[in-house]
Amino acid sequence: MTEAPTTITAQAQTSPVFRSDFDLHRELPATLAGLEKISRNYYWAWNYRATSLFRDLDPQLWDECEQDPRLLLKKVRNFRLRQAAADPIYLERLRAAEDEADRYLASSVPAATARIAYFCAEYGVHNSLPNYSGGLGILAGDHLKSASDLGLPLVAIGLLYRFGYFRQSINHEGWQLETYNDVFESELALTPVLSATGERVAVSVHIRGREVVAQAWLAKIGRISLYLLDTNLPQNGDVDRLITGHLYGGDTETRIVQEKVLGIGGVRLLRKLGVAPDVYHLNEGHAAFSTLELAHEYLAAHPDGSFADAAAEVARSCVFTTHTPVSAGNDAFDPALLIECFSKEYIASLKLTDKEFLALGRADLTDDGEFFGMTPLAIRMCRSSNGVSRKHGEVSRGLWQKMFPAAMNLTDVPITSVTNGVHPLTWIASIYQDLYERRLGNEWIGATRDAGAWSKALDAIPDADIWDAHHTLKELLVAFIRNRTRVTDAGSHETINEHTDTLNLFDPAYLTIGFARRVAAYKRWDLLFSDLDRLLRLVDDPERPVQFVFAGKAHPQDRTAKSILQKLMSINHDSNWQRRAVFIEDYDQEVARYLVRGVDVWLNVPRRPMEASGTSGMKAAMNGVLNASILDGWWIEGFDDTNGFAIGGDSLMLDEEMDAADAASLYETIEDRIVPAYYSVDAEGLRRDWIRMMRSSIATLTPAFSSDRMVRDYLTEIYQIT
């Protein structure tokens, strides 16, 4: 099959598209004014009643606007607005949602009094704010939501990327193409940050021999303030405007200066906002330059102090979370290029020579040629470092043991762990939430924070109710699949991402396995089709067929990953594969919501021990979807043999041996355990054994892998504030 060239485009990359605000500039009927108010705070994104208000104005337009309520309010027909304004039932729903939001936000903590500053390069709050690429961003978004629900005095810092992360499409030959959208041509729930005198709040950072200005935008995430810095300003040159152009885009120099704006600019922004937190949480190494700015501040205030004094003071207030289990996955920069990106004056202000400055980012202090790593810098400058699962903490201790010569054993390396979690109210389907409200009361979410109380509460819900909710979500997933893969022109090749006729595509009665994640070698997308004949026998089984739904993006420069995708797209034997396997393009939070709620099994087969944590399976588990996963990351802690399936063992081997053993275990698990359990039906027509496992998944995994639990762990074990 011919390989198509990669296409990377961006609308108006250098055109002077500037925004001073994201006001709607549209007058709504007076009785609907609450819609605009609700749309300004992302609290609506985890309140399904508020979300439904926007969707019900115009469901088709809602999807066309990619679930962006502000864009919907701008585009919706005036006639439809007037209909809603005259609908007493709709208005009652609106008043109830507005009252609920007012009650929730009434106890908001002013940003200036925040005691925790959370730094991250990306935030996946909702797909209508396309400021994320994947797991790290979704985790950060869920962290903010739980911090809001729990009333933490936290403020967050990030960057606003004009073109965000790439949008994926698959051409007729099955090859991934990339495009970029300009968020400044859309409508975002962002407001400009203004000083007490009404001036736009901005900071400057010395970059490439000149001062680059970044303005601040505010996104309200419930009770939490998220501030995003943006260099797309008229006073900056074209090159500097694109510092915050693309998430993880550009060359190495662009990454360095982006991270300078995030870390150094972020600290300077806090000072302009009057925020002096007790704790700075660096979520991944991208924000590690913030520690240098804190040291710079200390030495400016203590001119007789040394850098060692400054570093000790900085460490008292800084904590670091690493998300990467391999050294190659951590940002590391050429020493000469890094020195070029920092002014001599700034390095001198730290009372360091160039060599001493570069040593801050080196794991091996005897190697003057080692690249400058952001993870070693963060570990060295923070009082606490943690991985994101117990296994990842162990792996990280081994990875960075060389930084601690006195540590004779891995247990002596000062890297701990806090296992990731996901936000229940964001990821649990509304049909389940409604079921819990009817059966358990409006405060059911409180029960999820106590494993014993939650398990006992679930006992009151009949099997039929759990299955009916799941089957409804599965039927919705099938409808979504048919809608998303329907095209007028599917080309000359049959691929599983596009069909001209989707009427008979997928069946909600069939066992459905979901596999959705970033396309990378260690994720082992190709493990499933390592034995194609065996795979197709599962798909073609006339009595107990299996169907598969896939989604995920390959990095634009990773041609190996793109080839894996192309091979998957193009499987076309004399079988039912083309009707029972689909690929959903442009995997984002909206696609994820359909998948983690609607499949029967969530599959995960990374090469051990390279999965730091993983969170998609947690979202699936909270919806009664059973995980079938390699014992790595979070699943080591979650699996108990009643709530899902384990693939392979836990011993390490050479890659080829491990792949072969895990592939065999994968097929055996599907054939001998998953398929028989799913298709076992009792006299009442219920899948009792399967529902029992669903119930166990919901009961055991929701409390343990909630971001509420995660944030409480950070509060007590890492932040240590009272």
C-alpha positions, 0 to 999 in steps of 0.5 A: 500500500502506498505511503502518503506524505505527512501533512502538517498545516496550521491555519494562519500560523503567522497571521496577526490573529490576536484576541483581547477577550473571548466575549460572546458579543451576542445578546441572549434572551433575558431568561437565558442569561444563566447559560452564558454565566454557566458557560464561563466556568468549566464546572459545567463539564462535570455537571451532566445537568448543566451539560444537557442544557447546552446540548438540548438547545441544538444537539447537531450543532452541539456536536458540530461545535465539538461540545463548546458551549460558548461557540454553541451560544454564538452560533445557535439560531435565534429561533431556537433560543426564543423557543427555549426562552418560552419553554417553562420546563427548560427554564426550570432546568436552567434555574436549577443548574444555575442555583446548583453552580452558585451553591458550589462556587459560594465557598471558592477560595480567592486565588491570591490566598492559594497555598499550593501552586500547580504547574503543568505544561498541559491541562485536559479539562474538557475537549472544548479547551484543546490544551492537552495531548493525552494522559498527562493533561487529562490527569492534570485536569482531573487533579484540578477538578478534585481540588475544586470539589475538596476545596483545596487552596490551589492555583494552577499555571500553564500555557495557552497554545494557539494551535494546541495539539494536532488533529488526526485524520486517516486518508484512504490508504490508512496513513495518518495526517495532521492538521492544526486549528487556531483556537483564537478563531474559536470561542473559549471560556477564558477571561483576560487577567486584569490588574487592580487598575484595569491593565492587562496582566503580563510578564516578560522573560528574556529569550534569544537576547530579547524580552518576550512578553506573555499575557495571562488568561484565566480559566475557572475550573470550578473553585480553582483558578487556572492561569494560562500564559500566551505570547501571541502578542503584537509587541512580540516578533513572529517567532516569539509569538509562536513560543506558545504556538503548538503543544510539544511542537517545534524544535528543541530550542522551542521546547526550551523557551516554552519551558522557560515561559512556563517555569520562569514566567509562571513564577513571575505571574504568581508574584504579579497576582500577589500569590505566595504559595507554601508549595509549588507542585511541578507536575512533570519536568517541563516546569522545572525552570520554576525552581531556578526563578525561585532561587533567583528571587531568593538571591535577589533578596539575600545578596550575601547568600550562595546558590546552595543557600537558595537551593535549600530554601527552594527545596523546602517549598517544591515538590515534583511528580515524574510521569515517565518510566524511561530516561529517554522520555524525559526532556533533555537538552544539548548543553550548548543550546541550553546556555544560548537560551539563558542569558549570561546575566541570569546564570550569573544572578544565580551565582553559578558558572556555566559548568555549575549551571549545567550540572544541575540537570545532569544525573551523572556529575562526572560526565560533562557531555551529558545533556541537561535533563529537566527531571534531574533538575527537578529531583535536585531542586525539590524536597519531594519526588514521586512516581504515579504508581507504586511500580513506577515509584520503584522503577523511578528509584532504579532509573535515578539511583545514580543521582544518590551515590549514598543510596546503597539500595533502591529503598534508600532512593528518596522517590516515593509514589502517589498512584494516579486517579480520575475524576468520577463526576467527569467520567462516570456516565450520567445514566449511572449517576442518575441510577446512583442518585435514585438508589443512593441519594444525591450525596452518592459521590461522598460514598465513593470516597470510602471503599466500605461505604461504597461497596455496601451502597452498591449492594442495594442496586439490582443486577438488572439495573446495572446491566440495563445502564451498561447496555444503553451505553453500549447501544449509544457507542454503536450509534456513535461508531456508525455516525463517526465512520460514515463517509460518502467516499471511502476510496478504493481500499477498504479500511476500518476508519471509513465506510459508505454504509454503516447500517450493519456495522457493529452489533450491541449484542456482541462482546466489544473490546476497546483499545484506545491509547497513544500509538507508540512501540511500547504500547504494543498495538501490534500484539493483538494482530501478531496471530492474524488467523487467531484474531479473525477466528474470534471475529468470525465466530458465528456463536460468540463473535468479538468486535473491536474498537480502536482509537489513538494518535501517533506522533507526527514524526513517528513513522514506525507508529504510523506504519502500525496504524496503517497495517491495522487499518488495512487488515482485509481478509475474507472475514467479518473484520471490516464490519466488526472492527473500527478505528475512530479518528482524532482520539480526544476526551469526547471520543474517550467518553463514548469508549470507556463507557460503552465497550465491555472490555478495556484492553491494555498491553504495554511492555512491562515495566513501561506503563507509569500508571495509565488512567483510561482503564480507571475511567472504564472501571468506574463504568463497569467496563472490565479491564484486561491488562498487562500487570503494569502501572495501576493495574498491579494495584487494582487487579484482584481476580474478581474485577477484571483480567490479568494478561501475562505474568510479572517476570521480566524477559527480553523484549521478543520473549516477553512479546511472544509470551504476552501475545499467547496469554492475550489470546488465551485470556480472550478465548478461555476467560473473557468470551465464555464469561460474557456469553454465559446467560442465565434462565432470566436472560442475564449475564450474572457472572459478567455482571458480578465482575462489573459490580466488583469493578465499580465497587473496588476500583472507584474509591481506590482510583478516584482523583479525590483519593489521589488529591487527598494523598498529595495533600497529606503525603506530599504537600503536608500543609494543614 
